[in-house]
Amino acid sequence: MKHLRTVEDVMTHAVISVDRRTAFKDIVEELRMWNISALPVLAQDGQVAGVVSEADLLLKTQGTDTTHDTAAEQLTTRPAVTVTKDATIPTAARLMARRHLKRLPVVDDDGRLVGVVSRGDLLKVFLRPDEDIGAEIRELIMYQLPPQVPAERHVHVHGPVEVHVHVADGIAYLNGSLPDPAMEDIVVRAASTVPGVVDVKADFTAPVSA
C-alpha cells in the first residue's frame, strides 16, 4: 500500500454533484440513488458554491408545499466547507470532526471540485500493514536523528546508541538506548506522524558511561 498522507491519496475522484438549478425532487432522487447524505452544488465555473444536505431538504418541507418549484440554490448551505486536495489527512479529520460532517468536497487551488472525502476514506490509512508502517518509521527516524550507520532492523547512532522498532496492530513499540534523553521526544514525535500509527510506546535506556 502506498503512503497515504494527503486527502488526494484517499478521496473518491468520481463525484456526484448538482448545479444551482437542480430541482428539489431531482436532488432527493440523487441522494437516494447514490445512498449519500449531501451533494456539492456547483457554480457555472465548476467552483463549489455550497452543499445541499438531507437536513436542508427536510427543513424546507416543514410548513410549506412549494418544494416542487424549489431549486438547489435556494437550499444550499453557504459557504461550503471544503478541503484542498493537498491537505493532510489529520487536517481533514479535524475539520470533519469540528464541523460534525460525514463528507467533505475536495477542491483544487482554484476552488473547483476534484473529489470528495468521507470519514471512511480517512480511516483507510489505518489499514496499512504493520510491516510497511515499521519500515517508514525506521526511515523517518534515520532522517531525524544525527548522522548514523543504518542496520537492517535498527538504527545506530554514535556507536552504541540504537533504536529498535516493532509495530503490532498499528502500535509502534520503540526501545533501545539514546545518548541524550531529549532525543526520545524527537523519536516518538517522528514515529507518531507516520500514517497508520495508532499509538507509540517508548522504552529507552541511557547508554552505560565508560
N, C-alpha and C positions, 0 to 999 in steps of 0.2 A: 504493500500500500504506500502511495506517495505521501510525502509530508503534507499534512493538512494544516495550513497556517492562516489563510485568509478566507473571507466569505466566498470569493470566487472558486476556491477549491471544493466547496461543499454545496453551493447553491444549485437550484434547478434552473437550467437555461431556458427551457420551454415554458413560457409564462402565459397564463390566461389573463387577459385584461379586457377592459371595455373603454369606449370613448365617452365623452361627456353627454352625448345624445342618446346613449343606450337606454331603452325604456325599462321601467320598473320590473315588469314581468320577465323581460329578457335577462335581467340581472339575476333574478330569482332562479331562472332556469339554468344559467351558467353555474351558479353556486351549487345547485342540486346535481347537475350533471358531473361536475368535477369533484364533488364532495369536499369543498373548501368553504371557509367561513368569511372570506373577504377577497375583494378584487381591486387591483390598481386601476385608477381612472386616468387615462392619458389625454394630454392636450394634443393639438394638431402636430406639434413638432416632436412628439414622442416623449416629452418630459412627463414625469408623474405629477399630475395636478392634485391628486388626493387618493383616498381609499374609500370604497363603499363596502360596508360590512353587513352581516346579518342583523346586528344590533341597529344599524342605521335604517334598515328596511322595516324592522319591527316598530321602531319609533314612528316612522311615517304612517304606519297603518293605524295608529291609535287615534281614534276620534275623527277619521277622515275617510271619505270614499273617493278620493281623487288620485289614487295610486295609478290608475290607468293612463293618465297623461303626465306622469312624473318621470323625469329622466335622471341619469346618473349625476349630472351637475347640480341637481337640487338635493341630492342625498349625500354627496361626498363630504367626508371629514377632511378638513383642511387646517393647517398644511399637512401633507402626507409625512409620516415618519418613515424615513428611508435610511439605507446604509449603503456606503460605497463598496464596490466590489473588492477593493484592496484593503478594506477594514479587517482587523484581526478577528478571529473567532471569539475570543473573550470580549472584545468591544461590542460585537453584535449581540452576544449573550446578555451582557449587562443592559444594553438598550432595550432588548426584548423583555427582560425581567422588570426593569424600571417602569416601562410603559404598559406592562401586562398584555403583551402581544404574542400571538401564536406564529405570525408570519411577518416578514419584512420585505418590501420591494427593494431590489438591489439596483443601483444606478451607476452610470459611468461618470466621468468628470464633468460632463455637460448636463447631468441630471436626467438622462434618458434611461428608460427601463432596459435592463440587460438580464434580469433574472429575479428569482425570489428565494428567500432562505427561510426555513421553518425551524422550530425547536428541534425536530427530529434530525434535520440536516446538521445542526450544530453539534449534536451528540455523536455524529459519525466518527469524530476524532477519537472517541473512547473505544472504538473497535480495532484500533491498531494492535498488531501482535506485540507482545511483551518484548520479543527479541528486537524488533525494529525500534521500539522506544529506548531500550537499553543501549543500542548502538548509537542512537542520536545523542543520548546523554553523555556517553563516553567522548564522542566527537566534540560536543559543546564544552565539556569540562577541559579537554585538552586545549581548546582555544582560549578559555577564560583564565586558566592558571598560568603562572610564569613558565619559561621555557622548560620543556620536559622531553623525556625519551619514552615514546609510547610502547606498550606491550599489547599482546592480543586481547587480553581480558581486563587489563587495568592500566592506569596511567602513573608513571613515575615522575616525580618532581623533586629536584635537588637530592639525588641519591636515594635514601631510604623512604622518602615520602611517597605514599601511593594512595590511590582512590579506587576501591572496588565497587562495581555497580551490578546490582541484581534487581530485576523487575519481575514482579508477580502480581497478576490481576490489576495492572496499572499502577501499583505502588512501587516506588523506587526506593530500594534499600542501598544506602551508601555507607561504606566503612573503610577503614584503613588508618593512615596516620598523616598528619599535616604539621609542618614546622611552625605555623602561625595560626592561633585559634581564629583569627579574623578570616582566614581562608575558608573556614567551614561555611560561613554565611554566603560567600561567593559561590561555592559549590552547590549548596542547597538551592539558592535562588536560580542558578543556571538550570538545574535539573527540573525545577518546578515550572519553567517556561516551556518545556518540551510538550508538544501536543500529545494528549493521551495519558499524561501523568495525573493520577488521581490524588496522590499524596506522596510526600518524601519523608523518609525516616533515616536519620543520620546517626552514626555511632563511630566517631573518630577518636583516636588516641594520639597523644603527643609523642613524637619520637624520643627515645631514650637518649639523654645527653651523654657524650663520651666522657 
